[in-house]
Amino acid sequence: MKLSLPFVLLLTLTSSTTLAWTVSSNQNPSNICSSSSSRDVSLGASRGAKKWSRKKAWLEQRGFSPSAVAAASTDTETSSGFCTVVGGGRIGSLLASKGSTTLLGRGDVIDPEGTGPILLATRNDALDSIIDACPPNRRKDLVFLQNGYLDNFLESKGLLENTQALLYLSVTAVGVDAVDGITSVNPEGLTAATGEWAQALADRLGSLDLKCNVVSKEDYRPAMFEKLIWISTYMLVGTAKECSSVGQAGSDYKEIVEQVVNELVTAVSKKEGITFQPGTMERLAAYTDVVTDFPCAVKEFEWRNQYFYDLGDEECPIHNGLLRECMEKGKLGFDLP
């Protein structure tokens, strides 16, 4: 069956949280397979009926209206491209705007009978409660999109092998088109993902005309630290020097930015045994040109700059000195350890 128009049905929970079911219109009749075995067809239909029965009960238990439940039956969870998105902010709304999607708020329940990736588009400080509330059988499907150093946190949760992604894109407001991390140095884009659901995420971003490179875990690790170095350096220098944007930090304080980047690359290489591809500074400067108006602020310290701060003044003297400069100027919303 071919749908002539896509539609989005907004289902309102009793908690006033909105859940969006999106059905794609690009289904092709040629994708409908025939089989010479009626037994295979009947078995598939039986499994599908059982799956829908469980999902129908799950929706009804949570107070969805009969019409809403009926409309949700058109959603094909097992079809290619389905995902759950947690978080309706700038990134979450963007990811949920194309393809077959269930959009959940932070307090909503993840379907224990569901399938496909669960894209976590929330702040880092929301992760703990989301993971704890996630049905154990679905935790392997969690996809982490957050900025920062997540390794220790994910390891403590037993989720270090889960899919992770580095989103090199900027969305200034909900509903606004994203600015992709395509630069003069990296025309293939800088966004990268690794893990079981990496390709599914790449496909979803591709449907939004955004690039995403699927990489091995070994290649992902230095790329992760490079992104961490970018956000920790430009935000820090810009805050310390009272810049209005990362672009101003990179242009007016180019020498300091380069000193910090080189310092952090050396420190990470020494601690983690990682070899960065040549051209880190060029890649980060080119990305800064793309998001030049992004404002500067040192935040989420425990997920970002603390990794380098904890390496000590011997390894990161310029970085740590700039943090203290920010503290002395009253630019930090927290106390340094």
C-alpha positions as CSV (number, residue, x, y, z in Angstrom):
1,M,0.0,0.0,0.0
2,K,1.4,3.4,-1.0
3,L,0.5,6.4,1.2
4,S,-0.2,9.5,-0.9
5,L,0.8,11.9,1.9
6,P,2.9,11.7,5.0
7,F,1.0,12.5,8.2
8,V,1.9,13.2,11.8
9,L,-0.5,12.3,14.5
10,L,0.0,14.1,17.8
11,L,-1.1,12.0,20.7
12,T,-1.4,13.9,24.0
13,L,-0.6,12.0,27.2
14,T,-2.4,12.8,30.4
15,S,0.9,14.3,31.6
16,S,0.6,16.9,28.8
17,T,3.6,15.4,27.0
18,T,3.2,15.1,23.3
19,L,4.1,11.9,21.5
20,A,4.5,12.2,17.7
21,W,4.0,9.2,15.4
22,T,5.3,9.9,12.0
23,V,4.6,7.7,9.0
24,S,6.8,8.0,5.9
25,S,5.2,8.4,2.5
26,N,8.1,6.8,0.6
27,Q,6.9,3.2,0.9
28,N,7.2,1.5,-2.5
29,P,4.9,-1.3,-3.6
30,S,7.9,-3.1,-5.0
31,N,9.1,-3.5,-1.4
32,I,6.1,-5.8,-0.7
33,C,7.4,-9.3,-1.1
34,S,5.5,-12.3,-2.3
35,S,6.2,-15.9,-1.2
36,S,5.5,-19.3,-2.7
37,S,5.1,-20.6,0.9
38,S,1.8,-19.7,2.5
39,R,3.2,-21.1,5.7
40,D,5.9,-18.4,5.7
41,V,3.4,-15.7,5.1
42,S,1.0,-16.9,7.8
43,L,3.9,-17.2,10.3
44,G,5.0,-13.6,9.5
45,A,1.5,-12.3,9.8
46,S,1.1,-14.1,13.1
47,R,4.2,-12.6,14.6
48,G,3.2,-9.2,13.4
49,A,-0.3,-9.6,14.9
50,K,1.2,-10.6,18.3
51,K,3.6,-7.6,18.2
52,W,0.8,-5.2,17.4
53,S,-1.3,-6.7,20.2
54,R,1.4,-6.1,22.8
55,K,2.0,-2.5,21.5
56,K,-1.8,-1.8,21.5
57,A,-2.0,-3.0,25.1
58,W,1.0,-0.8,26.1
59,L,-0.7,2.3,24.5
60,E,-4.1,1.6,26.1
61,Q,-2.5,1.2,29.5
62,R,-1.0,4.7,29.2
63,G,-4.3,6.4,28.4
64,F,-4.2,6.8,24.6
65,S,-7.6,7.3,23.0
66,P,-9.1,4.5,20.8
67,S,-8.6,6.7,17.7
68,A,-5.0,7.4,18.5
69,V,-4.3,3.7,19.1
70,A,-5.9,2.9,15.8
71,A,-3.8,5.4,13.9
72,A,-0.7,4.2,15.6
73,S,-1.4,0.8,14.0
74,T,-0.3,2.2,10.7
75,D,3.2,2.7,12.1
76,T,5.5,-0.1,10.9
77,E,8.1,-0.5,13.6
78,T,9.9,-3.2,11.8
79,S,10.4,-1.2,8.7
80,S,13.7,0.3,7.8
81,G,14.3,3.7,9.3
82,F,12.1,3.5,12.5
83,C,13.5,5.0,15.6
84,T,12.6,6.4,19.0
85,V,13.8,9.9,19.8
86,V,14.1,11.1,23.4
87,G,14.1,14.8,23.9
88,G,12.0,17.4,21.9
89,G,14.6,20.2,21.8
90,R,16.5,21.5,18.8
91,I,18.3,18.3,18.0
92,G,15.5,15.9,19.0
93,S,12.9,17.8,17.0
94,L,15.2,17.8,14.0
95,L,15.8,14.0,14.1
96,A,12.1,13.3,14.6
97,S,11.0,15.5,11.6
98,K,11.7,12.8,9.0
99,G,11.0,9.1,8.9
100,S,8.9,6.8,11.1
101,T,9.5,8.1,14.6
102,T,8.2,8.0,18.2
103,L,9.1,11.2,20.0
104,L,9.3,11.0,23.8
105,G,9.8,13.6,26.5
106,R,12.3,12.9,29.3
107,G,9.6,11.5,31.6
108,D,7.9,9.3,29.0
109,V,8.2,5.5,29.0
110,I,10.3,3.7,26.5
111,D,8.3,0.9,25.0
112,P,9.8,-2.4,26.3
113,E,8.3,-4.2,23.2
114,G,9.8,-1.7,20.7
115,T,12.5,-2.1,18.2
116,G,15.1,0.0,16.6
117,P,17.5,2.7,17.8
118,I,16.7,5.1,20.7
119,L,18.3,8.4,19.9
120,L,19.0,10.3,23.1
121,A,18.8,14.0,22.2
122,T,19.0,15.4,25.7
123,R,21.5,17.2,28.0
124,N,24.1,15.1,29.6
125,D,22.6,15.6,33.1
126,A,19.4,13.8,32.0
127,L,21.1,10.6,30.9
128,D,21.3,9.0,34.4
129,S,17.5,9.0,34.9
130,I,16.8,8.0,31.3
131,I,19.0,4.9,31.5
132,D,17.7,3.9,34.9
133,A,14.1,4.1,33.6
134,C,14.9,2.3,30.3
135,P,13.7,-1.3,30.2
136,P,16.8,-3.5,30.6
137,N,16.1,-5.3,27.3
138,R,16.2,-1.9,25.4
139,R,19.3,-0.4,26.9
140,K,21.5,-1.9,24.1
141,D,19.5,0.3,21.7
142,L,20.3,3.6,23.4
143,V,22.3,5.9,21.1
144,F,24.3,8.6,22.8
145,L,24.5,11.9,20.9
146,Q,25.9,14.1,23.7
147,N,29.0,16.3,23.6
148,G,31.8,15.6,26.0
149,Y,33.7,12.8,27.5
150,L,31.2,9.9,28.2
151,D,33.5,6.9,28.6
152,N,33.6,6.7,32.4
153,F,29.9,7.3,32.7
154,L,29.0,4.7,30.0
155,E,31.4,2.2,31.5
156,S,29.8,2.6,34.9
157,K,26.4,1.8,33.3
158,G,27.7,-1.1,31.3
159,L,27.0,0.7,28.1
160,L,30.4,1.5,26.7
161,E,29.7,-0.6,23.6
162,N,26.6,1.3,22.7
163,T,26.3,3.4,19.6
164,Q,27.7,6.9,20.0
165,A,27.8,9.8,17.6
166,L,29.7,13.1,17.2
167,L,27.2,15.7,15.9
168,Y,29.0,18.4,14.0
169,L,26.0,20.5,13.3
170,S,24.3,23.5,14.6
171,V,20.5,24.1,15.1
172,T,19.8,27.6,16.5
173,A,16.1,27.0,17.3
174,V,13.4,24.3,17.0
175,G,12.2,24.1,13.5
176,V,15.2,25.9,12.0
177,D,17.3,24.2,9.3
178,A,20.5,22.6,10.7
179,V,23.9,23.9,9.6
180,D,26.0,20.8,8.7
181,G,29.6,20.4,9.6
182,I,30.8,20.4,6.1
183,T,34.0,22.4,5.8
184,S,36.6,23.4,3.3
185,V,38.9,20.8,4.9
186,N,36.3,18.1,5.3
187,P,33.8,18.3,2.5
188,E,32.6,14.8,3.5
189,G,31.4,16.3,6.8
190,L,32.8,15.8,10.3
191,T,29.8,14.1,11.9
192,A,30.6,10.5,12.8
193,A,29.0,7.5,14.4
194,T,30.0,4.1,15.6
195,G,28.2,1.0,16.9
196,E,25.2,-1.2,16.1
197,W,22.9,1.7,15.1
198,A,25.5,3.9,13.5
199,Q,24.2,3.3,10.0
200,A,20.6,3.8,11.0
201,L,21.6,7.2,12.4
202,A,23.5,8.0,9.3
203,D,20.4,7.1,7.2
204,R,18.2,9.4,9.4
205,L,20.6,12.3,9.0
206,G,20.9,11.6,5.3
207,S,17.2,12.0,5.0
208,L,17.7,15.5,6.4
209,D,20.4,16.2,3.9
210,L,23.1,16.0,6.6
211,K,26.2,14.0,6.3
212,C,27.4,11.3,8.7
213,N,30.4,9.0,8.5
214,V,30.1,5.5,9.9
215,V,33.4,4.6,11.4
216,S,35.0,1.8,13.5
217,K,35.4,2.1,17.2
218,E,39.2,2.6,16.7
219,D,38.7,5.5,14.4
220,Y,35.9,7.0,16.5
221,R,38.0,7.4,19.6
222,P,40.5,10.1,18.3
223,A,37.6,11.8,16.6
224,M,35.7,11.9,19.9
225,F,38.7,13.5,21.6
226,E,39.1,16.0,18.8
227,K,35.5,17.2,19.2
228,L,36.1,17.4,23.0
229,I,39.2,19.5,22.3
230,W,37.2,21.8,20.0
231,I,34.4,22.5,22.5
232,S,36.7,22.7,25.5
233,T,39.2,25.1,23.7
234,Y,37.1,27.6,21.8
235,M,34.5,28.0,24.6
236,L,37.2,28.4,27.2
237,V,39.3,30.9,25.3
238,G,36.2,32.9,24.2
239,T,34.9,33.0,27.7
240,A,38.3,34.0,29.3
241,K,38.8,36.7,26.7
242,E,35.2,37.9,26.7
243,C,34.5,37.0,23.1
244,S,31.0,37.1,21.7
245,S,31.4,34.0,19.6
246,V,33.7,31.1,18.8
247,G,34.5,32.8,15.5
248,Q,35.9,35.8,17.4
249,A,37.9,33.6,19.7
250,G,39.4,31.9,16.7
251,S,40.3,35.1,14.9
252,D,41.2,37.5,17.7
253,Y,43.0,34.9,19.8
254,K,44.3,32.6,17.2
255,E,47.7,32.0,18.8
256,I,46.2,31.1,22.2
257,V,43.6,28.8,20.6
258,E,46.4,27.0,18.7
259,Q,48.5,26.7,21.9
260,V,45.6,25.2,23.8
261,V,44.7,22.7,21.0
262,N,48.3,21.5,20.7
263,E,48.6,21.2,24.5
264,L,45.4,19.1,24.7
265,V,46.3,16.9,21.7
266,T,49.7,16.1,23.3
267,A,48.1,15.4,26.7
268,V,45.4,13.1,25.3
269,S,47.9,11.3,23.2
270,K,50.1,10.6,26.2
271,K,47.3,9.5,28.5
272,E,45.2,7.5,26.1
273,G,47.9,6.2,23.7
274,I,45.9,7.8,20.8
275,T,47.4,8.9,17.5
276,F,45.6,11.8,15.9
277,Q,45.5,12.2,12.2
278,P,47.6,15.2,11.0
279,G,45.8,18.4,10.6
280,T,43.8,18.6,13.9
281,M,44.1,22.4,14.1
282,E,43.1,22.9,10.5
283,R,40.0,20.7,10.9
284,L,38.9,22.5,14.0
285,A,39.5,26.0,12.6
286,A,37.6,25.1,9.5
287,Y,34.6,23.9,11.5
288,T,34.7,27.1,13.6
289,D,34.3,29.0,10.4
290,V,31.1,27.1,9.7
291,V,29.6,27.8,13.2
292,T,31.3,31.2,13.6
293,D,28.4,32.9,15.4
294,F,28.0,30.2,18.1
295,P,28.3,31.9,21.5
296,C,31.0,31.1,24.0
297,A,30.4,29.6,27.5
298,V,32.1,27.2,29.8
299,K,29.4,24.7,30.9
300,E,28.9,21.1,31.6
301,F,32.3,21.2,33.2
302,E,32.3,17.6,34.4
303,W,31.6,16.4,30.9
304,R,34.0,18.7,29.0
305,N,36.9,20.6,30.5
306,Q,37.3,18.6,33.7
307,Y,38.9,15.7,31.7
308,F,41.8,18.0,30.9
309,Y,41.7,19.9,34.2
310,D,42.2,16.6,36.0
311,L,45.3,15.8,34.0
312,G,47.0,18.5,36.1
313,D,48.9,21.7,35.5
314,E,52.0,19.8,34.4
315,E,50.1,18.4,31.3
316,C,47.6,21.2,30.7
317,P,49.1,24.5,32.1
318,I,47.6,26.9,29.6
319,H,44.1,25.2,29.7
320,N,44.0,25.2,33.4
321,G,45.3,28.7,33.7
322,L,42.5,29.9,31.5
323,L,40.0,28.2,33.6
324,R,41.3,30.0,36.7
325,E,41.2,33.2,34.7
326,C,37.5,32.6,34.0
327,M,36.9,31.9,37.7
328,E,38.7,35.1,38.8
329,K,36.5,37.1,36.3
330,G,33.3,35.5,37.7
331,K,32.7,33.8,34.3
332,L,32.1,30.3,35.7
333,G,28.8,29.1,37.2
334,F,30.6,26.5,39.3
335,D,33.6,26.1,41.6
336,L,36.8,24.5,40.3
337,P,37.7,21.3,42.2
